[in-house]
Amino acid sequence: MTVQSNMFVVTSIRVRIEDERMPRARVKFKPPTNHLGGPFRLPIDYPDDEFRILSAYPHEDGLLVILEATTSDPTLVDHLFDGTPKAPDHEILHTDEQTTLIQFQLPFVPPPFRAIFLSGNLPQFPYILEDGWMICELTTSHERLSQFRDELAATGFTFEVEWVRQSVEPTELLTDRQRSFVTEAIERGYYDTPRECSLTALANELAVSKSTASVVVHNAEEIIVKEFFAAAIG
């Protein structure tokens, strides 16, 4: 694991230096169907909720993960590790009516993260869990992207590239769900002055709770604003 830690540091420095001239890609991958378990099951069991991996840190005992769940059902934590042979150690860091943050430790580094490091890439969070897929973005070369794909394929993972671009429009960074929420908000007049649609009315139109609508829209707004001003600030 010491070698992996050193590789993580070197990769961090290299990607930062090359960030300005390397393309950006959005990819998604999922494990073999008959091994679908743990966090990968969450968006299937809870299709109306949103799940994001905010951090994952490899160390000598495995992988330390922080998962954010935007859900109205706090009992989902009880089902987080369904399908896994042994439930890993975990701790609830925060919970309220909108969000649950859970930290858990895996006793190994799963294939997606091994593939990231072995291909010379750097994890860029958050990772989105959606319909059994894990979705992430990478600032990488075409060669390293191909190496990442090959490393995953060797472990039976299905891999798809959603897009590869040298420059990206802010709205293209949204998930399908985030884009549909923001589009509905615009069409209903949520962003008009004066506002023609309340958050409660928007949530009713989207058939979700007010708290879920609030978090999904806010996450989308954060992505759009940060990406729009990234060049000026950076």
Secondary structure, 3 states (H helix, E strand, C coil): CHHHHHHHHHHHHHHHHHCCCCCEEEEEEECCHHHCCHHHHHHHHCCCCEEEEEEEEEECCEEEEEEEEECCCHHHHHHCCCCCCCCCCEEEEEECCCEEEEEEEECCCCHHHHHHHHCCCCCCCCEEEECCEEEEEEECCHHHHHHHHHHHHCCCCEEEEEEEECCCCHHHHCCHHHHHHHHHHHHHCCCCCCCCCCHHHHHHHHCCCHHHHHHHHHHHHHHHHHHHHHHHHC
